């Protein structure tokens, strides 16, 4: 499994596990928006080749 595989599968794995707060819903956040933001903010580790 490569880091790119994890990034690719992350939305499908996490989407159903996130429960948005009232504040998050009021700001029109969705689970997909939260996951996209996490992917942007958390650096993807380099694989062993590079």
Phi, psi and omega in degrees: 000129181259162175304324178296324176298318180297314179299320181294319184272343185309312180302317180292328181283319186268335189310312184281352181266347182271133174240115183281144176285168176302318180298317179297317178295321180296329178274008178063034172281149173236166177302320180296322178295319179296314180297317178301319179295318177299317179298323179290322188274330184265120181294140177278126180294149176286144176287174185295343180268352183182000000 
